[in-house]
Amino acid sequence: MPAPPADPTCVFCRVVAGTEAGHVVFEDAVTLAFLDHRPVFPGHVLVVPRRHVETLVDLADDEVGPFFLRVRLVTGAVQEAMDAHGSFVAMNNVVSQSVAHLHVHVVPRRRKDGLRGFFWPRQRYTGDEETEIAGRIAAAIRRRSA
């Protein structure tokens, strides 16, 4: 009998626990990787930590490296298995995050597959805005690193 999900309201926790169906392609003590049920392209995989965390910021320091080693492993496997030219690897944090459980999308890509760069409009900085914003971000990094 499967273990109960860490968060029974979270569909990804239910997939991790085995109480919700998922086409699992990889699992170990750290992660579970399974096919996205609404793929951008066939072979689109979601890599999730087994532990319920909502965003990248919530992942413990000692979990970051092991988690992303698995993301890298799955990315190489997706590219190989799907005979892809490359991949798109991405995650959302809160905004556009359809499930509130950290997950990385690994999408196989082929040249001229119709997917155009980023999914949102690009813009340019105006005046000194770029310098001011860079300074704000650098200061926040210093505070978080202290």
VENHU-V463753 format. One record per residue. N is the residue number from 1. PHI is phi in whole degrees, -180 to 180 (999 if undefined). OMEGA is omega in degrees with one decimal (* if undefined). BURIAL is # if it has 24 or more other ideal C-beta (glycine too) atoms within 12 Angstrom, else .. Layout:
n->N phi->PHI omega->OMEGA burial->BURIAL
n->N phi->PHI omega->OMEGA burial->BURIAL
This chain:
n->1 phi->999 omega->-179.2 burial->.
n->2 phi->-65 omega->175.8 burial->.
n->3 phi->-71 omega->177.8 burial->.
n->4 phi->-66 omega->179.7 burial->.
n->5 phi->-65 omega->177.7 burial->.
n->6 phi->-59 omega->175.7 burial->.
n->7 phi->-128 omega->-174.9 burial->.
n->8 phi->-61 omega->178.3 burial->.
n->9 phi->-85 omega->-176.4 burial->.
n->10 phi->-96 omega->-178.7 burial->#
n->11 phi->-62 omega->179.7 burial->#
n->12 phi->-70 omega->174.6 burial->#
n->13 phi->-63 omega->178.2 burial->#
n->14 phi->-70 omega->175.9 burial->#
n->15 phi->-65 omega->178.5 burial->#
n->16 phi->-58 omega->-177.8 burial->#
n->17 phi->-76 omega->-178.7 burial->#
n->18 phi->86 omega->178.3 burial->.
n->19 phi->-93 omega->176.1 burial->.
n->20 phi->-127 omega->-178.5 burial->#
n->21 phi->-68 omega->174.8 burial->.
n->22 phi->-162 omega->177.8 burial->#
n->23 phi->-86 omega->-174.3 burial->.
n->24 phi->-73 omega->177.7 burial->#
n->25 phi->-110 omega->179.7 burial->#
n->26 phi->-160 omega->171.5 burial->#
n->27 phi->-154 omega->172.3 burial->.
n->28 phi->-152 omega->-176.9 burial->.
n->29 phi->-68 omega->-174.4 burial->.
n->30 phi->-98 omega->-169.3 burial->#
n->31 phi->-136 omega->169.3 burial->#
n->32 phi->-137 omega->177.6 burial->#
n->33 phi->-126 omega->-176.5 burial->#
n->34 phi->-148 omega->179.6 burial->#
n->35 phi->-66 omega->172.5 burial->#
n->36 phi->-68 omega->-177.6 burial->#
n->37 phi->-76 omega->173.3 burial->.
n->38 phi->-130 omega->-171.8 burial->.
n->39 phi->-71 omega->169.3 burial->.
n->40 phi->-66 omega->173.4 burial->#
n->41 phi->-140 omega->175.9 burial->#
n->42 phi->-54 omega->-177.2 burial->.
n->43 phi->97 omega->177.6 burial->#
n->44 phi->-65 omega->-175.5 burial->#
n->45 phi->-116 omega->171.5 burial->#
n->46 phi->-109 omega->176.6 burial->#
n->47 phi->-111 omega->-177.2 burial->#
n->48 phi->-126 omega->170.2 burial->#
n->49 phi->-72 omega->177.4 burial->#
n->50 phi->-63 omega->179.3 burial->#
n->51 phi->-74 omega->-179.8 burial->#
n->52 phi->-74 omega->169.1 burial->#
n->53 phi->-133 omega->-174.6 burial->#
n->54 phi->-85 omega->-175.2 burial->#
n->55 phi->-137 omega->178.2 burial->.
n->56 phi->-59 omega->-179.6 burial->#
n->57 phi->-63 omega->-179.5 burial->.
n->58 phi->-81 omega->-179.7 burial->.
n->59 phi->-72 omega->-179.2 burial->#
n->60 phi->-64 omega->-178.7 burial->.
n->61 phi->-51 omega->-176.6 burial->.
n->62 phi->-76 omega->177.2 burial->.
n->63 phi->-96 omega->-173.4 burial->.
n->64 phi->-61 omega->-178.2 burial->.
n->65 phi->-59 omega->179.5 burial->.
n->66 phi->-59 omega->179.4 burial->.
n->67 phi->-62 omega->-176.9 burial->#
n->68 phi->-73 omega->170.5 burial->.
n->69 phi->-63 omega->178.1 burial->.
n->70 phi->-70 omega->176.4 burial->#
n->71 phi->-60 omega->178.9 burial->#
n->72 phi->-63 omega->178.5 burial->.
n->73 phi->-59 omega->-179.3 burial->#
n->74 phi->-65 omega->179.7 burial->#
n->75 phi->-60 omega->178.2 burial->#
n->76 phi->-62 omega->-179.6 burial->.
n->77 phi->-68 omega->178.6 burial->.
n->78 phi->-63 omega->179.5 burial->#
n->79 phi->-60 omega->-179.8 burial->#
n->80 phi->-67 omega->-175.2 burial->.
n->81 phi->-65 omega->-176.8 burial->.
n->82 phi->-97 omega->-178.5 burial->#
n->83 phi->50 omega->-176.3 burial->.
n->84 phi->-86 omega->175.2 burial->#
n->85 phi->-78 omega->-178.3 burial->.
n->86 phi->-174 omega->-179.3 burial->.
n->87 phi->-155 omega->171.9 burial->#
n->88 phi->-114 omega->-178.2 burial->#
n->89 phi->-121 omega->-173.8 burial->#
n->90 phi->-154 omega->172.3 burial->#
n->91 phi->-146 omega->172.8 burial->#
n->92 phi->-107 omega->175.1 burial->.
n->93 phi->-124 omega->-179.8 burial->.
n->94 phi->73 omega->-178.4 burial->.
n->95 phi->-69 omega->-178.1 burial->.
n->96 phi->67 omega->177.3 burial->.
n->97 phi->-91 omega->-173.3 burial->#
n->98 phi->-69 omega->175.4 burial->.
n->99 phi->-124 omega->-176.8 burial->#
n->100 phi->-80 omega->174.2 burial->.
n->101 phi->-145 omega->-178.0 burial->#
n->102 phi->-47 omega->176.0 burial->#
n->103 phi->-152 omega->178.2 burial->#
n->104 phi->-109 omega->176.2 burial->#
n->105 phi->-87 omega->173.3 burial->#
n->106 phi->-119 omega->-174.3 burial->#
n->107 phi->-115 omega->177.1 burial->#
n->108 phi->-68 omega->-178.7 burial->#
n->109 phi->-125 omega->173.5 burial->#
n->110 phi->-129 omega->176.7 burial->.
n->111 phi->-54 omega->179.3 burial->.
n->112 phi->61 omega->178.8 burial->.
n->113 phi->-83 omega->176.7 burial->.
n->114 phi->94 omega->178.3 burial->.
n->115 phi->-81 omega->-175.5 burial->.
n->116 phi->-103 omega->172.3 burial->.
n->117 phi->40 omega->178.3 burial->.
n->118 phi->-82 omega->-175.5 burial->.
n->119 phi->-93 omega->-178.0 burial->.
n->120 phi->-136 omega->-178.8 burial->.
n->121 phi->-69 omega->178.4 burial->.
n->122 phi->-96 omega->179.7 burial->.
n->123 phi->-143 omega->178.5 burial->.
n->124 phi->-113 omega->173.6 burial->.
n->125 phi->-75 omega->178.4 burial->.
n->126 phi->-116 omega->175.8 burial->.
n->127 phi->51 omega->-179.0 burial->.
n->128 phi->-88 omega->-177.3 burial->.
n->129 phi->-56 omega->-177.6 burial->.
n->130 phi->-62 omega->179.3 burial->.
n->131 phi->-65 omega->-179.0 burial->.
n->132 phi->-65 omega->-179.5 burial->.
n->133 phi->-68 omega->177.0 burial->.
n->134 phi->-59 omega->178.7 burial->.
n->135 phi->-64 omega->178.4 burial->.
n->136 phi->-63 omega->-179.1 burial->.
n->137 phi->-67 omega->178.7 burial->.
n->138 phi->-60 omega->178.8 burial->.
n->139 phi->-66 omega->178.4 burial->.
n->140 phi->-65 omega->177.3 burial->.
n->141 phi->-64 omega->178.5 burial->.
n->142 phi->-61 omega->179.0 burial->.
n->143 phi->-64 omega->-177.7 burial->.
n->144 phi->-72 omega->-178.3 burial->.
n->145 phi->-88 omega->-176.4 burial->.
n->146 phi->-70 omega->* burial->.
